Amino acid sequence: MTALDESAIIKNLHKKVGNKKFVSEDVEIFKVGKTKIIVKIDTFVESTDMPSKMKISDAARKSIVACVSDFAAKGVRPQYGIISLNLPKMISRSKINEISNGFSHASKEFKFKILGGDTNEGKEIVFTVSLFGTTDKIVKRRGAKIGDIIFVTGPFGYTASGLEILLRKKKGKKTFVKKAISSVFRPTPRLDFGVSNKKYFTSTMDSSDGLSTTLNEMASQSNCKFIINNIPDRYEISEFAKSNKIEPNKLVFHGGEEYEFVFTASKKYKAIIEKNATSLKTPIIEIGYVTKGKGVFVQKRGKFSSLKDFGWHHFRK
């Protein structure tokens, strides 16, 4: 039997429920009367998403961050949330308190109200979070135009390095290890920056499945070519990669779980975007430009190499 990947499963489901014109986006959109509702749902599973040293309160927060990050990329502020909990039968009261604190602190951090949800019994901890908001418009994955600049929020490679440290026992300098693990346990979605600057973006997408996945999806939907001439890493990431015999670009482009976002914008807005990023203390990096053609290419010393989508995909072998 041929195994289906995540995109094939999603297409099959949409075909069966009658949504044949479905275009992949970070959030779902529908109207109630004249009000445009934005919804995002995400699931956090203990066995696949929670490293052994992670606090359960951080896991609860991260399940919310996964949704907030998509809202940030679309330039929308979440207003309400509903949470479903799947919990083992013998879970302790202290762990329940930690979970509750994680959700409570996250709702205050991102300024939305949790309305309620559901609980169920199962073999492992599973959090399913749905967030809701309203807006007049979102910034879509498609929309990049020839001549646009490509930006990312934040450097890439820390979370992939953190996972190498946590899951594969890789070694690094003490300060770097602390920073990399923190990026896994407590990521920071760029909500204020996304909401405040969406009018300047031509396209955006959350990067949590990996930078190579995000860039390829945006280029494909925009029917343009993306040229990356500035890899958004840091020297300490290259240093960690070299000492552990890991290809640096694997950490930067294919790791995932950064909860940053990629956006394109016209050159005329570059100065104001950079000024706003500074005032909001949001690190942004100009990584390339949009041109005519198809695909994503890394430009280095005058040579171009194709950047394939090797980010995270559920069900991929």
C-alpha positions in Angstrom: 0.0 0.0 0.0 1.3 3.5 -0.9 1.6 5.8 2.0 0.0 9.2 1.6 1.7 12.4 2.8 0.0 15.2 4.7 -0.9 17.3 1.6 -2.5 14.3 -0.2 -4.6 13.5 2.9 -5.8 17.1 3.1 -6.7 17.2 -0.6 -8.6 13.9 -0.3 -10.6 15.2 2.7 -11.5 18.5 1.0 -12.6 16.7 -2.1 -14.9 14.4 -0.1 -16.5 17.2 1.8 -17.1 19.2 -1.4 -14.4 21.9 -1.0 -12.8 21.2 -4.4 -11.5 24.8 -4.8 -9.5 24.6 -1.5 -6.2 26.6 -1.5 -3.9 25.9 1.4 -3.6 28.8 3.8 -2.5 29.3 7.4 -6.0 29.9 8.8 -9.6 29.2 7.8 -11.9 32.1 6.9 -15.7 32.4 6.8 -18.4 35.1 7.2 -21.2 35.4 9.8 -23.3 38.2 8.3 -20.8 40.9 7.4 -18.2 39.8 9.9 -15.2 37.9 8.6 -14.2 35.2 11.1 -10.6 33.8 11.3 -10.1 30.4 12.8 -7.0 28.3 13.5 -6.8 24.8 15.0 -3.7 22.9 16.0 -2.9 19.7 17.9 0.0 19.1 20.3 0.8 15.4 20.9 3.0 14.3 23.8 4.8 11.4 22.0 5.7 13.5 18.9 5.8 17.1 20.1 7.1 17.0 23.7 10.8 16.4 24.4 11.4 14.6 27.7 12.8 17.6 29.5 10.0 20.0 28.6 7.7 21.3 31.3 4.0 20.5 30.9 3.2 24.2 31.4 5.5 25.0 28.5 3.8 22.3 26.4 0.4 23.9 27.1 1.8 27.3 26.1 3.4 26.0 23.0 0.1 24.4 21.8 -1.3 27.9 21.9 1.8 29.5 20.3 1.3 27.2 17.3 -2.0 28.9 16.6 -0.9 32.4 17.5 2.0 32.2 15.1 -0.4 31.6 12.2 -2.5 34.6 13.3 0.7 36.7 13.5 1.6 35.7 9.9 -1.9 36.7 8.7 -1.8 40.0 10.6 -4.8 39.1 12.9 -5.1 39.2 16.6 -6.8 36.2 18.2 -9.8 37.1 20.5 -11.1 33.8 21.8 -10.0 30.2 22.2 -11.4 26.7 22.8 -9.2 23.9 24.1 -9.7 20.1 24.0 -7.6 18.0 26.4 -6.9 14.3 26.1 -5.4 13.2 29.4 -4.2 9.8 30.9 -6.4 8.4 33.6 -3.8 8.6 36.4 -2.6 12.2 35.7 -1.8 14.0 38.9 -3.4 17.1 40.3 0.0 18.9 40.2 0.2 18.3 36.4 -3.3 19.5 35.9 -2.4 22.7 37.8 0.7 23.1 35.5 -1.4 22.6 32.4 -4.0 25.2 33.6 -1.2 27.7 34.5 0.4 27.2 31.0 -2.9 28.0 29.3 -3.8 30.8 31.6 -0.4 32.6 31.2 -0.5 32.2 27.4 -4.0 33.7 27.2 -2.8 36.7 29.2 0.4 36.9 27.2 -1.4 37.0 23.8 -4.5 38.9 25.2 -7.3 36.5 24.3 -10.0 34.8 26.3 -10.4 31.1 26.7 -14.1 30.3 26.5 -14.0 26.6 27.4 -13.5 23.3 25.6 -13.6 19.5 26.2 -11.8 16.8 28.2 -11.3 13.2 27.3 -9.3 10.2 28.6 -6.6 8.6 26.6 -3.1 7.0 26.7 -1.2 10.2 26.3 -1.5 14.0 26.7 -3.0 15.7 23.6 -3.9 19.4 23.4 -6.1 20.6 20.6 -6.4 24.4 20.4 -8.8 26.5 18.3 -8.4 30.3 18.2 -10.8 32.8 16.7 -10.6 36.4 15.6 -12.1 38.9 13.3 -10.6 41.1 10.6 -11.4 43.0 7.4 -8.7 41.1 5.5 -5.7 38.7 5.9 -2.4 38.6 4.1 -2.3 35.4 2.0 0.5 33.0 1.1 0.1 34.1 -2.5 0.6 37.7 -3.6 4.4 38.1 -3.9 5.2 40.3 -6.9 8.3 40.5 -9.1 10.7 43.0 -7.5 9.5 42.4 -4.0 11.9 41.9 -1.1 11.8 38.7 1.0 12.1 39.0 4.7 12.0 36.7 7.7 11.3 37.5 11.4 14.2 36.2 13.5 17.2 34.1 12.6 16.7 30.4 11.8 18.5 27.3 13.1 18.2 27.6 16.8 15.2 25.3 17.2 16.7 22.6 14.9 19.9 22.8 17.0 17.9 22.6 20.2 16.2 19.4 19.0 19.5 17.9 18.0 20.7 18.6 21.6 17.6 17.3 23.2 16.9 14.3 21.0 20.3 13.3 19.7 22.5 14.4 22.6 24.6 16.8 20.5 27.0 19.0 22.3 27.6 22.8 22.2 28.8 25.8 24.1 26.8 26.3 27.3 25.3 29.7 26.3 24.3 28.4 22.9 22.8 25.2 24.3 20.6 27.3 26.7 19.4 29.6 23.9 18.7 26.7 21.5 16.7 24.7 24.1 14.8 27.8 25.1 13.8 28.3 21.5 12.2 24.8 21.5 10.5 25.1 24.8 9.4 28.8 24.7 9.1 30.1 21.1 8.0 33.7 20.6 5.5 34.3 17.8 5.7 37.9 16.3 2.1 38.8 16.8 2.4 42.6 17.4 4.7 43.0 14.4 2.4 41.0 12.1 -0.7 42.9 13.2 0.9 46.3 13.0 2.6 45.9 9.6 0.3 43.6 7.5 -0.7 46.5 5.2 2.9 46.6 3.9 3.1 42.8 3.1 2.2 41.3 -0.2 2.4 37.7 1.0 3.1 35.9 4.3 3.3 32.4 5.8 4.2 31.0 9.2 7.5 29.1 9.1 6.9 26.4 11.7 7.1 23.5 9.1 10.5 24.6 8.0 11.9 27.6 6.0 12.4 25.5 2.8 8.7 24.4 3.0 7.5 28.0 3.6 9.5 29.5 0.8 8.6 26.9 -1.8 4.9 27.1 -0.9 4.8 30.9 -1.2 6.8 30.9 -4.4 4.5 28.2 -5.9 1.3 30.0 -4.9 2.6 33.4 -6.1 3.8 31.8 -9.4 7.2 33.5 -9.0 10.8 32.6 -8.3 12.4 33.3 -4.9 16.1 34.0 -4.8 17.7 33.7 -1.4 21.0 35.7 -1.3 21.3 36.1 2.5 21.0 32.9 4.6 19.3 33.9 7.9 21.6 32.2 10.3 24.1 33.2 13.0 27.8 32.3 13.4 27.1 30.3 16.5 24.7 28.0 14.5 27.4 27.4 11.9 29.8 26.7 14.7 27.5 24.2 16.4 26.8 22.5 13.1 30.5 22.2 12.2 31.4 20.7 15.7 28.6 18.1 15.4 29.2 17.3 11.7 25.8 18.6 10.6 25.2 20.5 7.4 24.4 24.1 8.5 21.7 24.7 5.9 19.9 21.6 7.2 19.4 23.4 10.5 18.5 26.7 9.0 16.2 25.6 6.1 14.7 22.3 7.1 14.4 22.2 10.9 11.0 23.8 11.5 9.3 24.8 14.8 10.7 28.4 14.7 7.2 30.0 14.8 8.6 32.9 12.9 7.1 34.0 9.6 8.3 34.9 6.1 6.9 37.9 4.3 7.4 39.7 1.0 7.0 43.5 0.5 7.6 46.2 -2.0 11.0 47.9 -1.9 9.2 51.3 -1.2 8.1 50.0 2.2 11.5 48.7 3.3 12.5 51.6 5.5 9.2 51.9 7.3 9.1 48.1 7.9 12.6 48.2 9.4 11.8 51.2 11.5 8.6 49.5 12.9 10.6 46.2 13.5 13.1 48.2 15.6 10.4 50.0 17.6 8.7 46.6 18.3 12.0 44.9 19.1 11.3 42.3 16.4 14.3 40.9 14.6 13.8 40.9 10.9 16.3 39.9 8.2 16.2 40.6 4.4 17.0 37.3 2.8 16.3 37.8 -0.9 14.1 39.0 -3.7 11.2 37.8 -6.0 11.8 37.5 -9.7 10.2 35.9 -12.8 10.2 32.2 -13.0 9.5 29.3 -10.7 11.1 27.6 -7.6 13.4 28.7 -4.8 17.1 29.2 -5.4 20.0 30.0 -3.1 22.5 32.5 -4.6 26.1 32.2 -3.4 29.2 33.6 -5.1 27.3 34.1 -8.3 26.0 30.5 -8.5 22.4 29.4 -8.0 21.4 26.1 -6.3 17.8 24.9 -6.1 16.4 24.9 -2.5 14.0 21.9 -2.3 11.2 21.4 0.2 12.7 19.2 2.9 10.9 20.7 5.9 8.5 18.9 8.2 5.6 17.0 6.7 3.4 14.6 8.7 3.3 11.0 7.4 6.4 11.6 5.2 8.9 8.7 5.6 
